[in-house]
Amino acid sequence: MKINVSDFIVFLLVFLRISSTFVVAPFSGSRGIPATPKLFLALVVSYIIYLMIDRNSIPQIQANWTLFVFAIKEILVGLIIGFMLQFVFFAVSYAGTLIGFDMMLNMAEVLNPNEDIQSNIIGEFLYYGTLMIFLIINGHHYLIQSLNYSFKVIKIGSFIITEPLHIYLSKLVGSVFVLAVKIASPILVSFFLIHIAEGIISRMIPQMQVFFVTQPLKLGLGIFLLLITVPLYIFMIKNLLNEYEKKLYSLINFMGA
């Protein structure tokens, strides 16, 4: 069986975009998943999408440097698509860090195997809860659909960084902190009232060690508030993931403009 060199190059470029997406995308980008299943999944998805794309619209590659430039472009497209969905997870993790700081758990840290860093225990709890919701609402299916759509909008080798794309990405990155504050706000407001009460008590009873008295209260109240706000967080995170999945299509359109 003879393999057409041009078809092989097209398949290789398709594989580079899809594999680079899976490297940084939620769940598939986890270091807990071995590299072999990731590679196999990327090959299967690449082959399916390769059969669906219009290969006649792909410009001819005349030199090795052209292939190198096309490969870099495809890797950039895949990284941007996969990394975009991580913004919700970054916001949730940072919101958990804010909550843990108020609960006096800033010293209680655990290893985050995805990023190989020490992270707040509440942030990790919310992160893996968000990851579970992502899988329940079939976010991984949506990611594959977005990849298929990207080949219709962003032709192979045609990606360029434009000003509208730069502005849109900047807005998405800047919204991470805003999302984190919104997610943590129900518990942060409750702890703000406790801080006011601590100030009043410390002024009324200076001999009282307010810090040691309120520390167990903060920990117990924080756990209680987390338990009763679980339905709220599930609803909020589900809507955020659905919203960012729609924004992913807008991002792809900007990249193809």
C-alpha positions as CSV (number, residue, x, y, z in Angstrom):
1,M,0.0,0.0,0.0
2,K,1.4,3.4,-1.0
3,I,1.0,6.4,1.2
4,N,0.6,9.8,-0.5
5,V,3.1,12.2,1.1
6,S,0.8,15.2,0.9
7,D,-2.0,13.3,2.6
8,F,0.4,12.2,5.3
9,I,1.5,15.8,5.9
10,V,-2.1,16.9,6.1
11,F,-2.8,14.2,8.7
12,L,0.3,15.2,10.6
13,L,-0.9,18.8,10.8
14,V,-4.3,17.7,11.9
15,F,-2.8,15.5,14.6
16,L,-0.6,18.4,15.9
17,R,-3.6,20.6,16.4
18,I,-5.7,18.0,18.2
19,S,-2.9,16.5,20.3
20,S,-1.8,20.0,21.5
21,T,-5.4,20.6,22.5
22,F,-5.6,17.4,24.5
23,V,-2.3,18.3,26.2
24,V,-3.8,21.4,27.9
25,A,-7.5,20.7,27.9
26,P,-9.4,19.9,31.1
27,F,-9.3,16.2,32.1
28,S,-7.3,15.0,29.1
29,G,-4.4,17.4,30.1
30,S,-4.2,15.8,33.6
31,R,-0.8,14.3,34.4
32,G,-2.7,11.4,36.1
33,I,-3.6,10.1,32.6
34,P,-0.8,8.2,31.0
35,A,0.6,9.5,27.7
36,T,-0.3,6.3,25.7
37,P,-4.1,6.7,26.0
38,K,-3.8,10.4,25.2
39,L,-1.8,9.6,22.1
40,F,-4.2,6.9,21.0
41,L,-7.2,9.1,21.5
42,A,-5.6,12.0,19.6
43,L,-4.7,9.6,16.7
44,V,-8.3,8.3,16.5
45,V,-9.9,11.8,16.6
46,S,-7.3,13.1,14.1
47,Y,-8.1,10.3,11.7
48,I,-11.9,10.9,11.9
49,I,-11.5,14.6,11.4
50,Y,-9.0,14.1,8.6
51,L,-11.6,12.1,6.6
52,M,-14.1,15.0,7.0
53,I,-12.0,18.0,6.1
54,D,-11.6,19.5,2.6
55,R,-8.0,18.7,1.6
56,N,-8.3,20.7,-1.6
57,S,-8.4,24.0,0.3
58,I,-5.1,23.4,2.0
59,P,-2.2,25.3,0.4
60,Q,0.6,23.3,-1.1
61,I,3.8,22.9,1.0
62,Q,6.7,23.7,-1.2
63,A,9.6,23.7,1.3
64,N,10.6,22.3,4.7
65,W,10.4,25.7,6.3
66,T,6.8,26.1,5.2
67,L,6.0,22.8,6.9
68,F,7.7,24.0,10.1
69,V,5.7,27.2,10.0
70,F,2.4,25.3,9.5
71,A,3.2,23.0,12.3
72,I,3.9,25.9,14.7
73,K,0.6,27.5,13.7
74,E,-1.4,24.3,14.3
75,I,0.2,23.8,17.7
76,L,-0.7,27.4,18.6
77,V,-4.3,26.9,17.5
78,G,-4.6,23.7,19.6
79,L,-3.0,25.2,22.7
80,I,-5.3,28.3,22.6
81,I,-8.5,26.1,22.1
82,G,-7.5,23.7,24.9
83,F,-6.3,26.4,27.3
84,M,-9.4,28.6,26.9
85,L,-11.6,26.1,28.8
86,Q,-9.1,26.0,31.6
87,F,-10.0,29.6,32.6
88,V,-13.1,28.3,34.5
89,F,-11.0,25.8,36.4
90,F,-8.4,28.5,37.2
91,A,-11.1,30.7,38.5
92,V,-12.7,28.0,40.6
93,S,-9.3,27.0,42.1
94,Y,-8.5,30.6,43.0
95,A,-11.9,31.0,44.5
96,G,-11.2,28.0,46.7
97,T,-7.9,29.6,47.7
98,L,-9.7,32.7,48.8
99,I,-12.2,30.7,50.8
100,G,-9.5,28.6,52.4
101,F,-7.6,31.7,53.4
102,D,-10.6,33.0,55.3
103,M,-11.1,29.6,56.9
104,M,-7.5,29.7,58.2
105,L,-6.5,26.8,56.0
106,N,-3.8,28.7,54.1
107,M,-1.2,26.5,55.7
108,A,-3.1,23.3,54.9
109,E,-2.0,22.6,51.3
110,V,-2.0,19.5,49.1
111,L,-0.1,18.6,46.0
112,N,-1.8,19.5,42.7
113,P,-0.7,16.7,40.4
114,N,-1.9,18.6,37.3
115,E,0.4,21.5,37.9
116,D,2.9,19.9,40.2
117,I,2.5,22.6,42.8
118,Q,1.2,22.9,46.4
119,S,-2.4,24.2,46.4
120,N,-5.1,25.1,48.9
121,I,-7.2,22.1,50.0
122,I,-10.5,24.0,49.4
123,G,-9.3,25.0,45.9
124,E,-8.5,21.4,45.1
125,F,-12.0,20.3,46.3
126,L,-13.7,22.8,44.1
127,Y,-11.4,22.1,41.2
128,Y,-12.1,18.3,41.1
129,G,-15.8,19.1,41.7
130,T,-15.8,21.3,38.6
131,L,-14.0,18.6,36.6
132,M,-16.7,16.1,37.6
133,I,-19.4,18.5,36.4
134,F,-17.4,19.1,33.2
135,L,-17.6,15.3,32.4
136,I,-21.2,15.0,33.5
137,I,-22.4,17.7,31.0
138,N,-20.3,16.0,28.3
139,G,-17.8,18.9,28.1
140,H,-15.2,16.6,26.5
141,H,-17.7,15.8,23.7
142,Y,-18.1,19.6,23.2
143,L,-14.4,20.0,23.0
144,I,-14.2,17.5,20.1
145,Q,-17.1,19.2,18.3
146,S,-15.2,22.5,18.7
147,L,-12.1,21.0,17.2
148,N,-14.1,19.7,14.2
149,Y,-15.6,23.2,13.8
150,S,-12.2,24.8,14.0
151,F,-11.0,23.0,10.8
152,K,-14.0,24.5,9.0
153,V,-13.2,28.1,10.2
154,I,-9.4,28.0,10.6
155,K,-7.9,26.4,7.5
156,I,-4.7,24.5,8.0
157,G,-1.7,26.9,7.9
158,S,-3.9,30.0,7.7
159,F,-3.9,31.0,11.4
160,I,-2.6,34.5,12.2
161,I,-2.8,36.5,15.5
162,T,-5.0,39.5,14.8
163,E,-5.9,42.5,17.0
164,P,-9.5,41.4,17.6
165,L,-8.2,38.0,18.7
166,H,-5.7,39.6,21.0
167,I,-8.4,41.8,22.6
168,Y,-10.8,38.9,23.1
169,L,-8.1,36.7,24.7
170,S,-7.1,39.6,27.0
171,K,-10.7,40.0,28.1
172,L,-11.0,36.2,28.8
173,V,-7.8,36.2,30.9
174,G,-8.9,39.3,32.8
175,S,-12.3,37.7,33.7
176,V,-10.6,34.9,35.7
177,F,-10.2,37.0,38.8
178,V,-13.7,38.4,38.5
179,L,-15.1,34.9,38.2
180,A,-13.1,33.8,41.2
181,V,-14.5,36.6,43.4
182,K,-18.1,35.9,42.2
183,I,-17.7,32.2,43.0
184,A,-16.3,32.8,46.4
185,S,-18.6,35.7,47.3
186,P,-21.3,33.8,49.2
187,I,-18.8,32.5,51.7
188,L,-16.6,35.6,51.7
189,V,-19.6,37.8,52.6
190,S,-20.4,35.5,55.6
191,F,-16.8,35.7,56.8
192,F,-16.7,39.5,56.4
193,L,-19.5,39.7,59.0
194,I,-17.4,37.5,61.3
195,H,-14.4,39.8,60.8
196,I,-16.6,42.7,61.9
197,A,-17.8,40.8,64.9
198,E,-14.1,40.0,65.8
199,G,-13.3,43.7,65.7
200,I,-16.2,44.7,67.9
201,I,-15.4,41.9,70.5
202,S,-11.7,42.8,70.5
203,R,-12.6,46.4,71.3
204,M,-15.1,45.5,74.0
205,I,-13.0,42.8,75.6
206,P,-9.3,43.6,75.0
207,Q,-8.1,40.8,77.3
208,M,-9.8,38.2,75.1
209,Q,-7.8,36.3,72.6
210,V,-10.2,36.7,69.7
211,F,-8.0,34.9,67.2
212,F,-7.9,31.6,69.2
213,V,-11.6,31.8,70.0
214,T,-12.8,32.4,66.5
215,Q,-10.5,30.1,64.6
216,P,-12.5,26.9,65.3
217,L,-15.7,28.9,64.6
218,K,-14.4,29.9,61.2
219,L,-13.4,26.4,60.3
220,G,-16.7,24.9,61.3
221,L,-18.7,27.7,59.7
222,G,-16.7,27.4,56.5
223,I,-17.4,23.7,56.2
224,F,-21.0,24.2,57.0
225,L,-21.4,27.0,54.4
226,L,-19.6,24.8,51.8
227,L,-22.1,22.0,52.4
228,I,-25.2,24.1,52.1
229,T,-23.9,26.0,49.1
230,V,-23.1,22.8,47.1
231,P,-26.3,23.0,45.0
232,L,-25.6,26.7,44.3
233,Y,-22.0,26.0,43.2
234,I,-23.2,23.1,41.0
235,F,-25.7,25.4,39.3
236,M,-23.2,28.2,39.0
237,I,-20.3,26.1,37.7
238,K,-22.6,24.3,35.2
239,N,-23.7,27.7,33.7
240,L,-20.1,28.9,33.6
241,L,-18.9,25.9,31.7
242,N,-21.9,26.2,29.3
243,E,-21.1,29.9,28.8
244,Y,-17.4,29.2,28.1
245,E,-18.3,26.5,25.7
246,K,-20.2,29.1,23.7
247,K,-17.3,31.5,24.0
248,L,-15.1,28.9,22.6
249,Y,-17.0,29.1,19.3
250,S,-16.6,32.9,19.3
251,L,-12.9,32.4,20.0
252,I,-12.6,30.1,17.0
253,N,-14.4,32.6,14.8
254,F,-11.9,35.3,15.9
255,M,-9.0,33.0,15.1
256,G,-10.4,32.3,11.6
257,A,-11.1,36.0,10.8
